[in-house]
Amino acid sequence: MKHLSLINPIDPAQLEKDTLRIYEICDGCRRCFNLCPSFNTLLDRIDTYEGDVAKLSPADHHRVVDECYYCKLCFNHCPYTPPHQYAIDFPHLMVAWKKRLAAERGVQWRDRLLVMTDMIGKLGSATASLANGLLNNGLIRRLIELVVGVHRDRQLLHFSGDTFARWFSRHVPVKRAEPPVRKVALFASCLVNYQTTDVGKATVQVLEKNGVEVVVPEQRCCGMPQFEIGGTQAIQEAAKANVASLHPWVAQGYDVVVPTASCSLMLKREYPELLPDEHTKQVADRTFDVCEYLMAMKKAGQLATDFTAPPGRVAYQIPCHLRDQNIGFKSKELMECAGAQVNVIEHCSGHDGSWSAKTEFFTLSMKIAAKAVRAIEQAPADLVASDCPLAGLQLDQAGASAHVGGKATCHPIQIVRDAYGLPK
């Protein structure tokens, strides 16, 4: 059975045939029951039609697609993914449908706006004080909900007036190893550049502490938000730009390190499928999550272990897009190297970028997050951590930070930076 391709134009008749085939297999398996809203809706509707997937209405199909936020948990959960003869790739099926529906019913301007992360980040950072003040104003948030469709209660990350790129441009390493132990081209992500800048700073500090030379090549949004509207062409354009910027560094012996799980997933997994050429493959093969990279250094005997401030107990929520990379619990292992006692929380936060910000999905997203928060409550902790800043924001809003004395959820690399005793 041929693996579903997102590169070719969508053939509606073939897509419907593939969809019914996959739905039949999902109905017989049901391993993904309660995994996400899409599967609960799908299986509930199939039961309504007494197992006849052919009776699913267009409205049923559309609801399943709209409730998918591309967490990709089902791909690792599924026993029938490629190279199995069934070749089930449910996330790509959903993107193919999003692509088809975008062509048939159009894309709302709200949805197009919310995936323009670079533009939003540049505007927000340029007017950080004003923008953050407005986003904290209840009246303004009601107006935004009315006009844009972003839920008034959706907590948002604040913009930084001093972007990570600006900080790095004037950053001077405290001590440069000559020759460097390793060389890294850092793909910081638009989220780190414009909002969670301290994650980028901590990444640089920890890498340089371990004798790594760090450069930050020109980069743009990885394109992950575009999956929400089936924008595979836009993702291909992002892939071309980022690969063109990163590949020359890879050719010089640099590794690509990424502190955000969604972006490392894009470079490792999605780019080679959407842009299947040799340069893209070479960049993908040399791309690592930051904690994955540091644990590889430990294995090679290159990780400094002179930690001075043990972090204590950490409730660590592993993001869905990191779980999909099948690299194990590298962040957990790294924090344990720093002296932490880590309890892993394997529950989705339910944030997923723009999806949970929309008025129609906000309440559902918070119900999803409640599972993770309940798990955190059952594991007493001094800190809550997640490799995804958006997941951290969601956990804080759902109550995790209140459980640990009001401390906001942090990134594992920040915990490791603090354990080294490096200045913030």
C-alpha positions in Angstrom: 0.0 0.0 0.0 1.4 3.4 -1.0 2.3 5.8 1.8 0.1 9.0 1.6 2.0 11.9 0.0 1.5 15.5 0.8 3.6 16.8 -2.1 1.2 15.9 -4.9 -2.1 17.7 -5.6 -5.0 16.2 -3.7 -7.2 13.8 -5.8 -10.6 14.0 -4.0 -11.8 10.6 -5.1 -8.6 8.9 -4.1 -8.5 10.7 -0.8 -12.0 9.5 0.0 -11.0 6.0 -0.9 -7.9 6.2 1.3 -9.9 7.7 4.1 -12.6 4.9 4.2 -9.8 2.3 4.0 -8.0 3.9 7.0 -11.2 4.5 9.0 -12.1 0.8 8.5 -8.8 -0.3 10.0 -9.1 2.3 12.9 -12.5 1.0 13.7 -11.2 -2.6 13.9 -8.2 -1.6 16.0 -9.4 1.2 18.3 -6.0 1.5 20.0 -6.3 5.3 19.7 -9.6 5.6 21.6 -9.4 8.6 24.0 -6.0 9.6 22.5 -7.4 12.9 21.1 -10.7 14.5 20.2 -10.5 13.4 16.5 -10.5 9.7 17.4 -13.2 10.0 19.9 -15.4 11.8 17.4 -14.5 9.3 14.6 -15.2 6.2 16.6 -18.4 7.6 18.1 -19.8 8.4 14.7 -18.8 5.0 13.3 -20.7 3.4 16.2 -23.7 5.6 15.4 -23.7 4.1 11.9 -23.2 0.5 13.3 -19.7 0.2 11.9 -20.5 1.3 8.4 -17.8 3.9 7.6 -19.4 4.6 4.2 -22.3 6.3 6.1 -20.1 9.0 7.5 -21.4 12.4 6.4 -19.3 15.3 5.1 -20.0 17.0 8.4 -18.6 14.0 10.2 -15.4 14.0 8.1 -15.0 17.8 8.6 -15.4 17.6 12.4 -12.7 14.8 12.6 -10.4 16.9 10.6 -11.0 20.2 12.4 -10.4 18.6 15.8 -7.0 17.3 14.7 -4.2 19.5 16.0 -1.3 17.5 14.6 0.1 16.2 17.8 1.2 13.1 15.9 0.7 10.8 19.0 -1.4 8.5 16.9 1.5 7.8 14.5 3.7 6.3 17.2 0.6 4.7 18.8 -0.4 2.9 15.6 0.9 -0.6 14.8 0.2 -0.2 11.1 2.5 2.7 10.1 4.9 2.4 7.2 6.6 0.1 6.3 3.6 -2.1 7.3 1.5 -3.2 4.4 -1.4 -1.1 5.6 0.8 2.1 5.6 -1.4 4.0 8.0 -0.4 7.6 8.5 -3.3 9.3 10.2 -1.6 12.7 10.8 -0.9 13.0 7.0 -4.4 11.9 6.2 -5.7 14.8 8.3 -3.3 17.3 6.6 -4.4 16.0 3.2 -8.0 16.7 4.3 -7.1 20.1 5.7 -5.5 20.9 2.3 -8.6 19.7 0.5 -11.0 21.7 2.7 -8.8 24.8 2.4 -9.3 24.6 -1.4 -13.0 23.8 -1.2 -14.3 26.1 1.6 -11.5 28.6 1.8 -9.4 29.6 4.8 -10.6 32.2 7.2 -8.5 35.3 7.5 -8.2 34.6 11.2 -6.7 31.2 10.5 -4.2 32.7 8.0 -3.2 35.4 10.4 -2.6 33.0 13.4 0.0 31.0 11.4 2.0 34.1 10.4 4.3 33.7 13.4 7.3 35.6 12.0 5.2 38.6 11.2 3.3 38.5 14.5 6.7 38.1 16.4 8.3 41.0 14.6 5.4 43.3 15.2 5.0 42.2 18.8 8.6 42.6 19.7 8.9 46.0 18.0 6.0 47.2 20.2 6.5 44.8 23.1 5.5 47.1 26.0 2.3 48.3 24.2 1.5 44.8 22.8 1.8 43.0 26.1 -0.2 45.7 27.9 -3.0 45.4 25.4 -3.0 41.6 25.5 -3.5 41.8 29.3 -6.4 44.2 29.0 -9.8 42.4 29.5 -11.7 44.9 27.3 -9.2 44.5 24.5 -9.2 40.7 24.8 -13.0 40.7 24.4 -12.7 42.9 21.3 -10.0 40.5 19.9 -12.3 37.6 20.6 -15.1 39.3 18.7 -13.1 40.4 15.7 -10.3 37.8 15.5 -11.8 34.7 17.2 -9.1 34.3 19.8 -10.6 33.2 23.1 -10.5 36.0 25.7 -9.2 33.6 28.3 -6.4 32.1 26.3 -3.2 33.1 28.0 -0.5 34.2 25.6 3.2 34.4 25.8 4.5 37.9 26.2 6.7 39.4 23.5 10.3 40.3 24.2 11.6 43.8 23.2 15.1 42.3 23.0 14.9 39.4 20.7 17.1 36.3 21.0 18.8 37.2 17.7 19.7 40.7 19.0 21.0 39.3 22.2 23.2 36.8 20.4 24.6 39.4 18.1 26.2 41.2 21.0 26.9 38.0 23.1 30.5 37.3 23.9 31.3 33.8 25.3 32.7 33.8 28.8 35.3 31.2 27.8 35.8 29.9 24.3 37.3 26.5 23.9 40.2 26.3 21.3 39.6 24.2 19.4 35.9 23.8 20.1 34.8 20.4 21.4 31.9 20.5 18.9 30.4 23.1 16.5 26.6 23.9 16.5 24.3 25.9 14.2 21.5 26.8 16.5 17.9 26.8 15.0 16.3 28.9 17.8 12.7 29.0 16.4 10.4 32.0 16.1 8.9 31.3 19.5 12.3 31.5 21.2 13.4 34.5 19.1 10.4 36.7 19.8 9.0 35.4 23.1 10.7 32.8 25.2 14.2 34.3 24.6 15.6 32.9 27.9 15.3 29.4 26.5 17.6 30.4 23.6 20.1 32.1 26.1 20.2 29.1 28.3 20.8 26.8 25.3 23.8 28.9 24.2 25.1 29.2 27.8 25.0 25.4 28.4 26.5 24.5 25.0 29.3 27.0 25.5 29.9 25.8 29.1 30.6 22.4 27.4 33.1 23.8 24.9 30.7 24.0 21.9 31.1 26.8 19.4 27.6 28.2 18.6 26.5 30.1 15.5 22.9 31.3 14.7 22.3 31.2 10.9 19.6 33.2 9.3 16.3 31.4 9.8 12.5 31.7 9.5 9.5 29.9 11.1 9.9 26.2 10.5 6.4 26.0 9.0 4.8 23.7 11.6 1.8 26.1 12.1 0.9 25.8 8.4 -0.2 22.2 9.0 -3.3 23.7 10.7 -4.5 25.1 7.3 -3.1 22.4 5.1 -0.4 24.8 3.9 2.1 22.3 2.6 3.3 24.6 -0.1 4.2 27.2 2.5 6.0 24.6 4.5 8.0 23.6 1.4 9.0 27.2 1.0 10.1 27.5 4.6 12.0 24.2 4.2 13.8 25.5 1.2 14.8 28.7 2.9 15.9 27.1 6.2 17.8 24.3 4.4 19.6 26.8 2.2 20.7 28.6 5.3 21.7 25.6 7.4 23.3 23.3 4.8 26.5 25.4 4.3 27.1 25.1 8.1 26.4 21.4 8.0 28.9 21.0 5.1 31.5 22.7 7.4 31.0 20.1 10.1 28.4 21.9 12.3 25.5 20.0 13.9 22.0 21.6 13.9 20.6 21.9 17.4 17.1 22.9 18.2 15.6 23.7 21.7 11.9 23.4 20.6 10.4 20.0 19.9 8.1 21.0 17.1 10.9 22.7 15.1 13.4 19.8 15.6 10.6 17.4 14.4 10.1 19.5 11.3 13.8 19.5 10.4 14.2 15.8 11.1 11.0 14.3 9.8 8.7 16.6 7.9 11.3 18.5 5.7 12.7 15.3 4.1 9.1 14.2 3.1 8.1 17.6 1.8 11.4 18.5 0.2 13.1 15.2 -0.8 16.6 16.2 -1.9 20.1 15.5 -0.7 20.7 18.8 1.1 17.5 18.4 3.1 18.4 14.9 4.0 21.9 16.0 5.1 20.5 18.7 7.3 17.9 16.3 8.8 20.5 13.7 9.6 22.6 16.2 11.5 19.6 17.8 13.4 19.2 17.2 17.2 17.0 18.2 20.0 19.2 20.2 22.5 18.9 17.6 25.3 19.4 14.7 22.9 22.6 16.5 21.8 23.9 17.0 25.3 23.3 13.4 26.2 25.2 12.3 23.1 28.1 14.5 24.4 27.8 12.8 27.8 28.0 9.4 26.1 31.2 10.6 24.4 32.6 11.8 27.7 32.3 15.5 26.7 29.7 16.7 29.1 30.8 18.8 32.1 29.4 17.4 35.3 30.4 20.2 37.7 26.8 21.0 38.7 26.5 23.2 41.8 22.8 23.6 42.4 20.7 20.4 42.3 17.2 21.2 40.9 15.2 19.1 43.3 12.0 17.3 42.2 10.9 17.9 38.7 7.5 17.0 37.1 8.5 16.7 33.5 5.9 16.8 30.7 7.3 15.4 27.6 5.8 17.2 24.5 4.0 15.1 21.9 6.4 16.3 19.1 9.3 15.1 21.2 7.7 11.7 21.8 7.2 11.4 18.0 11.0 11.6 17.5 11.6 8.3 19.2 14.7 9.4 21.0 13.7 8.3 24.5 13.7 10.6 27.5 16.9 12.6 26.9 15.6 15.7 28.8 14.8 13.5 31.8 18.3 11.9 31.7 20.0 15.3 31.4 18.1 16.8 34.3 19.0 13.7 36.4 22.7 14.2 35.5 22.2 17.7 37.0 20.9 16.1 40.2 17.1 16.3 39.7 14.6 13.6 40.7 12.4 13.5 37.6 8.9 12.2 37.2 7.8 11.9 33.6 4.3 13.1 32.6 3.2 11.4 29.4 0.1 13.4 28.7 -0.6 15.9 25.9 -0.9 19.5 27.0 -3.6 20.2 24.4 -2.1 23.6 23.3 -0.7 23.1 19.8 -0.2 26.6 18.7 -3.1 28.4 17.2 -5.6 25.5 17.6 -6.2 26.1 21.3 -6.3 29.8 20.9 -9.5 29.7 18.8 -12.8 30.3 20.5 -14.3 27.0 19.2 -11.5 24.8 20.6 -10.2 26.6 23.7 -12.5 24.8 26.2 -11.7 21.5 24.7 -7.9 22.2 24.9 -8.2 22.9 28.6 -10.0 19.6 29.2 -7.1 17.9 27.4 -4.6 19.7 29.6 -6.4 18.7 32.8 -5.1 15.1 32.5 -1.5 16.3 32.6 -2.2 18.6 35.5 -3.8 15.7 37.5 -0.7 13.7 36.9 1.5 16.6 38.2 -0.7 16.8 41.3 -0.1 13.2 42.0 3.7 13.7 41.8 4.9 16.3 44.3 7.4 18.6 42.6 9.5 21.6 43.2 9.5 22.5 39.5 7.4 21.7 36.4 9.3 21.4 33.1 8.4 20.9 29.4 10.5 21.2 26.3 7.7 23.1 24.6 7.1 26.7 25.9 3.5 26.6 24.6 2.9 23.4 26.5 4.4 25.0 29.6 2.0 28.0 29.1 -0.9 25.6 28.9 0.1 23.7 32.0 0.4 26.9 33.9 -3.0 28.1 32.8 -4.5 24.8 33.7 -3.1 24.9 37.2 0.3 23.2 37.2 2.2 26.2 38.4 -0.2 26.7 41.3 0.6 23.2 42.4 4.3 24.0 42.7 4.0 27.2 44.6 3.4 29.6 41.6 6.6 28.8 39.7 6.0 28.9 36.0 6.8 25.8 33.9 10.3 26.0 32.5 12.4 24.3 29.8 14.8 21.5 30.9 17.7 23.5 29.4 16.9 26.3 31.8 17.0 23.9 34.7 20.3 22.6 33.6 21.7 26.1 33.1 20.7 27.0 36.7 22.1 23.7 38.0 25.5 24.7 36.5 25.2 28.0 38.4 25.4 30.0 35.2 23.9 33.5 35.4 20.5 34.2 34.0 
